Every structure is written in structure tokens, then in C-alpha cells.
Amino acid sequence: MSRLNTGDRIQESEVRNQGNSSHLLKAFKTMDIEIVRGEGCFVYDKKGKKYLDMYAGHAVASTGHCHPRIVSTIKSQAEKLIFYSTSVNLSVRAEAASKIVSFAPPGLQSVFFVNSGTEANESALRLAVAKTGRRKIIAMENSFHGRTLLSLNATGTEKYRKLAPYIIEDIVFAKFGDADDVISKLSPDVAAVILEPVQSMAGAVTAGEQFFVKLRKATKENGAFLIFDEVQTAPGRTGDMYFAGKYKVVPDMITLAKGIASGIPAGAVVVSSQIADGVAYGELGSTFGGGPLACSVICATYDVVKEKLSNVRECSIMLFAGLRELAGIKSVGGAGLLIGVTLSKPAAEVQDKLLKEGVIVGTANPPDIIRLLPPLIITPAEVELFLSLFAKTLRTV
């Protein structure tokens, strides 16, 4: 894989997005670029313009673009077996499950594979209701868990939750980071508490140690399951393979997706032995979940990410320190390489200007926050390049 030379220049030629097909349902907005290839932390448009990717396609490109080990794994597996469903045993599926569990804290021991984060959250919530015999779910304000029925209802951001075909009244919301508020809503009919350890779309908001410690103690005493939605925080994005286990807090379930397979669609629910022992045949299902291609890439991705954990920590420290020195930035939050930057200017304007400078970043629900979720293989030189271009952009917006 090629590496950035600090003397490299990002081209400044403009490009128009001409790749939007009239046959695509207009369900989402796109940036005004058309990407045709990627390498490492960079992507390129069809005119050859180079973009530093500080967003990784919603945190999906965890190992960067076209990592040699990932490409080799895909080629090798595709030559052997691209797909077979869960109606047969696959050694690569068992290997992927073992790989996921090997990095989890003790107590989380079984994996169910799906294709996306919302499927993972939907499955986890269904399990919680089924295994407790309870109906009520506590979720967090400003959260996002996906777009299927239960996941959307458990999303604490109103503009998304109102898209649900109907509202499930058994789901209530508490203040993220306020353990007393969550605990006040616990009752004998609560099946689960679900949360993102770092609320990404809220602007990369996290909570202190005591919040998680108190919440774990209270949910255990209440007989409710604790679910960590780690779709964006794992593997490796916070500097540890999982947030689960941090502060010695082990949830009953963690949900995974996005970066676990370097861009191949994959998701998973990791559950405790208590839950696993009570799952019956046919209770959960997924046609494509746990397919051989996805599972082979999960294994390779986890190996690459494990090797890059110290790099994640180093580059995170550099980014936090560098960002806090820039004029026009009010605050910096988040953890590891999931960072929210609160600006004194509208984030959309800064995002557009950065794109012209050859940098891709994300925005968040708050209109003044830029989100940074770069590939976990980002180098210190690439961090320096970003900080330089960000500083230049903030001076001119």
C-alpha cells in the first residue's frame, strides 16, 4: 500500500458529480463528487482528483480503501465459495465468530450474524423482549440505532423516529450520561436499556465512567439487559477493539456492523451465555448473514485492526491536540477516531469548502458539528495534512 509523502499535493481541479442515475430513488443527498477508486486513506474521482478521506464512508472503511490484505482475502475466498446460507456449516463462519468473541470481554461468547447495524439492533432488542418476557425498552435521547421498526422506534432523534410507520409506546427515552435519569425509568417491566457508548450522529458525544458503572449495576439489579450499540465504535475505533469491557463494564449484548468487514456488508450480535443458552432454533434468521465472503473479510479486518490499535491511539491524540489549537473551533469531543468538532460556523459550509480542498468529512445532527471518522490506518503525516487543510479552510469560510 502506498503511503503519503509529505510533499504530495492534492490536486485543486474542480469536478462535477455526473454519476447520479435518473433510475436511483432520490432517498439521500450526495456530495458533489463521483468516486471511482481508493487507496489507503485516499479516494479519487474520475478526473484523478485526490481526496483525503476523513469519513471512511460512515466509518465503514475501517482498514482504508483496498487494503492489500483485504483485497487478497476477497480474491481468495471468491475463488473457493462466494456464498452459502446458514443451512450448512461453514468453517469460515465459525472462525469469524471465534475472532469476534476472542476480543470481547469475558461473558460475551456467542455470535449471530446479520448484514447491517439496524438488523443487529433489531435482533438484540427482540432477544431482550423474548428472554425477559417484558415489553418496555429504555433508549437514549439523541441516539440513532437504524431504520427498521424496533431500531427506529429506539432512535432518540425525533427527525428519524417520526419516520417509523407507527410509534411503539413501550419505548421510552432517558438522558445519555445521566445515570440517575436512566435509573429513574427502570421498572420491573423493562426488558433492556440500549445505548451507543459514543453517540456518533449526535456529534460524537460520550459519557463518563460512573454513568456506565451505575447503569450496569442498576440493570443487573432490575433484571434488564444492557445493550451496547457498537456499530460505529467497533472494532478498534475508540483505541480498543470494543468499548464493552471499558471501566470493567460488560453489557449483555453488543451489536456490530459498519467497519467489521472493511466495506463488505456484515453485522453481528454478540450475546452472553445467559442469552445464548435460551435461544431456540428458528428464533432468529438471516439469509445472507454469516456468508463465507463476509466472514472471511471479518477475520482479515480484525487482524488488521488489532495491529493498528496503537496507531489509532497515537493519531487520536494528535487530532485532539491539533484541533484544539485551531481558530474557529469551539470544542472537540468523542473518543479515539470518532471525533465531533463543534465550529463557530455552519458545518455544511465548512464541509463544502473542505471538499474543494480535497478533504471528505461528515456532518452531524447538530448543524455546527463536523464528524471525523477516518480509516484506522491513517498515519501521523496524513493527520498533519488534514490539520493544515482544515486550518486553511477555517480561515477562509
DOPA-359794 format. One line per 8 residues: their letters; for each residue x, y, z of C-alpha. Coordinates in nm, 2 decimals, padded with zeros to 4 digits. Layout:
<nodes>
a = X Y Z  ...
</nodes>
This chain:
<nodes>
msrlntgd = 00.00 00.00 00.00  00.14 00.34 -00.09  00.19 00.59 00.18  00.16 00.97 00.18  00.47 01.16 00.10  00.45 01.49 00.30  00.54 01.66 -00.02  00.24 01.53 -00.21
riqesevr = 00.00 01.79 -00.33  -00.37 01.73 -00.35  -00.50 01.85 -00.69  -00.73 02.15 -00.69  -00.92 02.09 -01.01  -01.30 02.10 -00.97  -01.52 01.81 -01.06  -01.90 01.79 -01.10
nqgnsshl = -02.10 01.49 -00.99  -02.22 01.34 -01.32  -02.27 00.99 -01.19  -02.63 01.02 -01.04  -02.85 00.79 -01.24  -03.21 00.90 -01.31  -03.31 00.55 -01.21  -03.19 00.59 -00.85
lkafktmd = -03.46 00.66 -00.59  -03.38 01.00 -00.45  -03.37 00.89 -00.09  -03.05 01.06 00.01  -02.83 01.36 -00.07  -02.48 01.31 -00.21  -02.16 01.52 -00.21  -02.08 01.68 -00.54
ieivrgeg = -01.82 01.42 -00.63  -01.81 01.09 -00.81  -01.55 00.85 -00.66  -01.40 00.58 -00.89  -01.12 00.43 -00.68  -00.95 00.44 -00.35  -00.62 00.35 -00.19  -00.53 00.37 00.18
cfvydkkg = -00.68 00.69 00.32  -00.74 00.85 -00.02  -01.01 00.83 -00.28  -01.00 00.96 -00.64  -01.26 01.10 -00.87  -01.29 01.02 -01.24  -01.07 01.32 -01.33  -00.80 01.20 -01.10
kkyldmya = -00.85 01.45 -00.82  -00.73 01.31 -00.49  -00.93 01.34 -00.16  -00.81 01.27 00.19  -01.09 01.06 00.34  -01.16 01.16 00.70  -01.51 01.00 00.70  -01.45 00.64 00.57
ghavastg = -01.79 00.62 00.42  -01.98 00.64 00.75  -01.69 00.47 00.94  -01.72 00.16 00.72  -01.37 00.17 00.56  -01.20 00.08 00.88  -00.89 -00.06 00.71  -00.88 00.21 00.45
hchprivs = -00.96 00.16 00.08  -00.84 -00.15 -00.10  -00.61 -00.27 00.18  -00.39 -00.54 00.02  -00.48 -00.80 00.29  -00.85 -00.73 00.24  -00.83 -00.75 -00.14  -00.63 -01.07 -00.12
tiksqaek = -00.88 -01.22 00.12  -01.17 -01.13 -00.11  -01.00 -01.28 -00.41  -00.90 -01.60 -00.23  -01.25 -01.66 -00.08  -01.43 -01.57 -00.41  -01.23 -01.84 -00.59  -01.35 -02.10 -00.33
lifystsv = -01.70 -02.01 -00.23  -01.88 -01.68 -00.25  -02.20 -01.78 -00.07  -02.40 -02.04 00.11  -02.67 -01.98 00.36  -02.69 -02.09 00.73  -02.85 -02.41 00.62  -02.50 -02.56 00.61
nlsvraea = -02.19 -02.54 00.83  -01.90 -02.32 00.72  -01.57 -02.33 00.89  -01.50 -01.96 00.79  -01.83 -01.87 00.97  -01.71 -02.04 01.29  -01.37 -01.88 01.25  -01.53 -01.53 01.22
askivsfa = -01.74 -01.59 01.53  -01.44 -01.70 01.72  -01.24 -01.40 01.61  -01.52 -01.16 01.72  -01.55 -01.33 02.06  -01.18 -01.35 02.12  -01.16 -00.97 02.16  -01.48 -00.94 02.36
ppglqsvf = -01.47 -00.93 02.74  -01.54 -01.25 02.94  -01.91 -01.34 02.94  -01.99 -01.25 02.58  -01.95 -01.58 02.40  -02.19 -01.63 02.11  -02.25 -01.45 01.78  -02.54 -01.42 01.54
fvnsgtea = -02.46 -01.28 01.20  -02.67 -01.03 01.01  -02.60 -00.78 00.73  -02.63 -00.44 00.89  -02.64 -00.24 01.21  -03.01 -00.19 01.22  -03.06 -00.57 01.18  -02.82 -00.63 01.46
nesalrla = -03.01 -00.39 01.69  -03.34 -00.53 01.58  -03.22 -00.88 01.67  -03.08 -00.77 02.01  -03.40 -00.59 02.11  -03.61 -00.88 02.00  -03.40 -01.12 02.21  -03.43 -00.89 02.51
vaktgrrk = -03.81 -00.89 02.49  -03.83 -01.26 02.43  -03.59 -01.37 02.70  -03.72 -01.14 02.98  -04.09 -01.16 02.89  -04.11 -00.79 02.93  -04.21 -00.52 02.67  -04.05 -00.19 02.78
iiamensf = -03.72 -00.06 02.64  -03.52 00.24 02.76  -03.32 00.41 02.49  -03.12 00.74 02.50  -03.22 01.08 02.38  -03.03 01.19 02.06  -02.95 00.83 01.97  -02.96 00.66 01.64
hgrtllsl = -03.00 00.28 01.60  -03.12 00.22 01.25  -03.42 00.23 01.02  -03.61 -00.09 01.09  -03.92 -00.09 01.31  -03.78 -00.16 01.66  -03.44 00.02 01.58  -03.62 00.33 01.45
natgteky = -03.85 00.34 01.75  -03.55 00.31 01.98  -03.38 00.61 01.80  -03.40 00.91 02.02  -03.36 01.17 01.74  -03.70 01.29 01.65  -03.65 01.36 01.28  -03.56 00.99 01.23
rklapyii = -03.80 00.84 01.48  -04.10 01.01 01.32  -04.03 00.82 01.00  -04.14 00.50 01.18  -04.47 00.37 01.03  -04.60 00.37 01.38  -04.47 00.45 01.73  -04.42 00.18 01.99
edivfakf = -04.52 00.34 02.32  -04.33 00.08 02.52  -04.00 00.25 02.43  -03.91 00.55 02.65  -03.61 00.78 02.64  -03.36 00.90 02.91  -03.07 01.14 02.91  -02.75 00.99 02.79
gdaddvis = -02.48 01.04 03.05  -02.73 01.09 03.33  -02.74 00.76 03.52  -03.00 00.89 03.77  -03.24 00.97 03.49  -03.20 00.63 03.33  -03.23 00.45 03.67  -03.55 00.65 03.74
klspdvaa = -03.71 00.49 03.44  -03.62 00.14 03.53  -03.91 -00.08 03.64  -04.00 -00.45 03.66  -04.14 -00.43 03.30  -03.81 -00.31 03.14  -03.65 -00.56 02.91  -03.34 -00.37 02.81
vilepvqs = -03.15 -00.05 02.80  -02.98 00.02 02.47  -02.72 00.29 02.41  -02.43 00.39 02.19  -02.12 00.43 02.40  -02.03 00.73 02.18  -02.34 00.89 02.02  -02.20 00.95 01.67
magavtag = -02.48 01.13 01.49  -02.54 01.35 01.80  -02.19 01.48 01.73  -01.96 01.22 01.89  -02.09 01.25 02.25  -01.97 01.01 02.51  -02.02 00.97 02.89  -01.81 00.93 03.19
eqffvklr = -01.71 00.62 03.37  -01.96 00.64 03.65  -02.25 00.66 03.41  -02.17 00.32 03.27  -02.08 00.17 03.61  -02.40 00.28 03.77  -02.61 00.17 03.47  -02.46 -00.18 03.47
katkenga = -02.53 -00.22 03.84  -02.88 -00.09 03.81  -02.98 -00.30 03.51  -02.85 -00.62 03.67  -03.05 -00.55 03.99  -03.36 -00.48 03.78  -03.32 -00.80 03.56  -03.30 -00.59 03.24
flifdevq = -03.04 -00.65 02.97  -02.78 -00.38 02.88  -02.71 -00.35 02.51  -02.41 -00.16 02.37  -02.47 -00.05 02.01  -02.11 -00.06 01.89  -02.19 -00.03 01.52  -01.95 00.27 01.49
tapgrtgd = -01.72 00.22 01.79  -01.60 -00.13 01.70  -01.37 -00.28 01.61  -01.09 -00.05 01.72  -01.23 00.29 01.66  -01.20 00.41 02.02  -00.85 00.27 02.06  -00.97 -00.06 02.20
myfagkyk = -01.13 -00.34 02.00  -01.46 -00.28 02.18  -01.59 -00.02 02.42  -01.75 -00.32 02.60  -01.52 -00.40 02.89  -01.40 -00.04 02.94  -01.43 00.05 03.31  -01.49 -00.32 03.36
vvpdmitl = -01.85 -00.28 03.24  -01.96 -00.57 03.03  -02.31 -00.55 02.87  -02.53 -00.84 02.80  -02.51 -00.78 02.42  -02.31 -00.58 02.18  -02.42 -00.50 01.82  -02.17 -00.47 01.54
akgiasgi = -02.17 -00.37 01.17  -02.01 -00.09 00.95  -01.63 -00.14 01.00  -01.62 -00.51 01.09  -01.57 -00.62 00.73  -01.39 -00.33 00.56  -01.69 -00.24 00.34  -01.84 -00.58 00.27
pagavvvs = -02.19 -00.57 00.43  -02.19 -00.75 00.76  -02.33 -00.72 01.11  -02.34 -00.92 01.42  -02.49 -00.95 01.77  -02.26 -01.08 02.04  -02.45 -01.22 02.34  -02.39 -01.35 02.69
sqiadgva = -02.41 -01.72 02.78  -02.73 -01.65 02.97  -02.90 -01.53 02.64  -02.73 -01.78 02.41  -02.84 -02.08 02.62  -03.21 -01.98 02.58  -03.22 -01.92 02.20  -03.43 -02.17 02.02
ygelgstf = -03.38 -02.29 01.66  -03.56 -02.06 01.42  -03.59 -01.78 01.67  -03.36 -01.56 01.46  -03.28 -01.58 01.09  -03.09 -01.41 00.81  -03.04 -01.53 00.46  -02.72 -01.35 00.39
gggplacs = -02.59 -01.32 00.74  -02.27 -01.51 00.80  -02.19 -01.57 00.43  -01.84 -01.70 00.36  -01.72 -01.39 00.17  -01.83 -01.16 00.45  -01.69 -01.39 00.72  -01.35 -01.42 00.56
vicatydv = -01.32 -01.05 00.54  -01.43 -01.01 00.90  -01.14 -01.23 01.01  -00.89 -01.03 00.80  -01.03 -00.70 00.92  -01.00 -00.79 01.28  -00.64 -00.89 01.23  -00.55 -00.56 01.05
vkeklsnv = -00.73 -00.35 01.31  -00.56 -00.53 01.60  -00.23 -00.43 01.46  -00.34 -00.07 01.43  -00.47 -00.01 01.78  -00.16 00.18 01.89  -00.18 00.38 01.57  -00.54 00.47 01.65
recsimlf = -00.44 00.60 01.99  -00.15 00.80 01.86  -00.34 00.96 01.57  -00.63 01.03 01.81  -00.40 01.22 02.05  -00.26 01.42 01.75  -00.60 01.51 01.62  -00.75 01.61 01.95
aglrelag = -00.44 01.83 02.03  -00.42 01.98 01.69  -00.79 02.06 01.66  -00.80 02.23 01.99  -00.53 02.48 01.87  -00.73 02.59 01.56  -00.92 02.91 01.55  -01.29 02.88 01.47
iksvggag = -01.33 02.56 01.68  -01.54 02.58 01.99  -01.49 02.23 02.13  -01.37 01.88 02.04  -01.54 01.56 02.17  -01.56 01.19 02.11  -01.31 00.91 02.16  -01.03 00.76 01.95
lligvtls = -01.10 00.82 01.58  -01.47 00.91 01.63  -01.45 01.28 01.68  -01.70 01.56 01.68  -01.57 01.92 01.62  -01.80 02.20 01.72  -01.75 02.50 01.50  -01.83 02.87 01.52
kpaaevqd = -01.96 02.85 01.16  -02.22 02.62 00.99  -02.08 02.28 00.95  -02.23 02.23 00.60  -02.03 02.53 00.47  -01.71 02.41 00.61  -01.78 02.06 00.47  -01.83 02.20 00.12
kllkegvi = -01.52 02.41 00.14  -01.31 02.12 00.27  -01.43 01.91 -00.02  -01.30 02.17 -00.26  -00.97 02.15 -00.08  -00.97 01.77 -00.13  -01.09 01.65 00.21  -01.40 01.45 00.29
vgtanppd = -01.56 01.49 00.63  -01.90 01.42 00.77  -02.16 01.64 00.95  -02.39 01.55 01.24  -02.74 01.63 01.36  -02.63 01.95 01.53  -02.57 02.20 01.24  -02.24 02.33 01.39
iirllppl = -02.06 01.99 01.42  -01.82 01.82 01.18  -01.76 01.45 01.23  -01.43 01.28 01.17  -01.42 00.90 01.13  -01.11 00.83 00.92  -00.98 00.49 00.84  -00.80 00.33 01.13
iitpaeve = -00.48 00.31 00.92  -00.44 00.68 00.90  -00.08 00.80 00.95  00.06 01.09 01.15  00.16 01.25 00.82  -00.20 01.23 00.70  -00.32 01.38 01.03  -00.09 01.67 00.98
lflslfak = -00.21 01.72 00.62  -00.57 01.72 00.74  -00.50 01.97 01.02  -00.32 02.20 00.77  -00.61 02.19 00.52  -00.87 02.23 00.80  -00.69 02.54 00.94  -00.67 02.69 00.59
tlrtv = -01.04 02.62 00.53  -01.15 02.77 00.87  -00.96 03.09 00.78  -01.15 03.13 00.45  -01.51 03.03 00.53
</nodes>
